[in-house]
C-alpha cells in the first residue's frame, strides 16, 4: 500500500469515527479522501465506496445536490458504470434522493439502469422489486399505463418465484395505479388480491 492509499484509508477511518460526534469534520475528511481517490489509478471500488459515503454524508447534511453530483461523478467512471456491484448502490441512492426531491423523471433514469444491471446478473427477485419501484415512479409521473405494465412484469416474476408476499404487494400496486387512473372497478379487483 502506497502513501496515498494509506492517507485515503486514514481519512476514511477518521470520517467514520467522527460521523456522529463531528459531522462537519467527517465531511471534510471524506471530501479530501474522495479527491485523492479521483487521482489514484485502479481505485474504482474504493472510489465508488467513498463516493457513496460522501454522498450519504451530504444527504444527511441536507445537501442533496452535492450528493447527486458525487454520485454522478462516480457513475461517469467507465469501470464503475460497467460494474453492477459498484453501480447499483450508487444508482439506488441517486433514485432515492431524486424521488425525495420530487424529481421522478431523474429517479426513473437511475431505476432503469438498476433494472438493466439486475437483468444482466439474472437476479429475478431484485429485478421484480426494482420493477415495482419503476412502476411507482411512473405512477408519480401520471404515466399509469406504463406503471401498470411494470407492476405486471414484477407480478409475473414473483409468480414464477412463488413469492406470495410480493405477489400481494404487486397486486396492491397495480390496483393502486388503477385507482389513481380513476378505474375503480379494476382497481378493486387488484386491491382485493393485495
PyMOL commands that set and color helices and strands:
alter all, ss='L'
color gray80, all
select helices_A, chain A and resi 3-18+23-39+44-60+64-75+78-81+84-100+104-121+124-140+144-160+164-180+184-193
alter helices_A, ss='H'
color red, helices_A
deselect
rebuild
show_as cartoon
